[in-house]
Amino acid sequence: MNLVVDTSVLVAVLVSEPEREKIIKLTSGVDLLAPGSVHWEIGNVLAAMMKRKRLELEQVPAVMKAYEQIPIRFREVDMQSAMGIASDQNLYAYDAYTIACAREHRCAMMTLDRGLSQAAKRAHVSVVEVQ
């Protein structure tokens, strides 16, 4: 089974957020997919965490090593489709890429972002709930 994961899910696992164990359990034995933009989003989140003093620069290599260990198949998404989703759902492009990826691969997605979860459902994409 394929499952698209977004940045919030990956970061929760990487920095041991409370949802970590449940995410690992729900994704065990599942083929993980993500739009290629996730690489840049991970970097942005780590930079924001450093800015907020939630992460030290010295911790970043370990987080990145853990990220590289997660077996994700990165996929390109159709930009036209993603922009249609962004417009229809009033989303930023990165969120639309995640929904477009799930739609294009005809699979569910997982996110910890309630707004993105609701937008995915409105776009007729199934969401695997973590909470």
C-alpha positions, -999 to 999 in steps of 0.1 A, spaced: 0 0 0 12 35 -9 8 64 15 18 101 9 34 117 40 38 154 45 66 173 63 47 175 95 46 137 98 83 134 90 94 161 114 73 146 142 92 113 138 126 131 134 124 152 165 104 128 186 72 146 189 44 129 209 28 114 178 61 97 168 53 61 179 18 61 165 31 74 131 57 46 130 31 20 138 7 34 112 34 35 85 50 1 92 49 -20 61 36 8 40 54 23 9 59 60 17 56 86 -11 61 124 -9 65 152 -34 101 162 -41 95 195 -24 96 178 10 135 181 10 132 219 10 104 219 35 124 198 60 153 223 57 129 252 63 114 235 94 148 228 108 159 264 103 127 276 120 134 253 149 169 267 153 155 302 151 131 294 179 159 277 199 141 243 197 171 228 179 208 235 179 229 235 148 250 206 163 218 184 163 211 189 126 235 163 112 218 136 134 183 147 123 194 147 86 209 113 90 177 100 104 157 117 76 179 99 50 171 66 66 133 69 61 125 50 29 105 75 9 99 75 -28 100 111 -39 77 119 -68 72 148 -91 37 162 -92 18 178 -121 22 215 -115 -11 224 -133 -30 200 -111 -13 213 -80 -21 249 -89 -57 239 -94 -58 223 -60 -41 254 -44 -67 277 -60 -97 255 -52 -86 249 -16 -69 282 -9 -36 265 -1 1 273 -4 18 254 -32 37 230 -8 4 218 7 -12 215 -28 18 194 -39 11 169 -12 -26 165 -21 -17 163 -58 8 136 -51 -18 115 -33 -43 121 -60 -19 112 -88 -9 80 -71 -45 72 -60 -36 67 -24 -42 82 10 -21 108 27 -10 115 63 -6 149 79 -6 164 113 -19 197 98 -56 199 105 -62 225 78 -43 204 52 -63 173 63 -96 191 58 -85 204 24 -74 169 13 -108 155 23 -126 183 3 -104 174 -26 -116 138 -23 -83 124 -9 -84 100 19 -65 109 51 -50 85 76 -56 100 110 -28 101 135 -47 115 165 
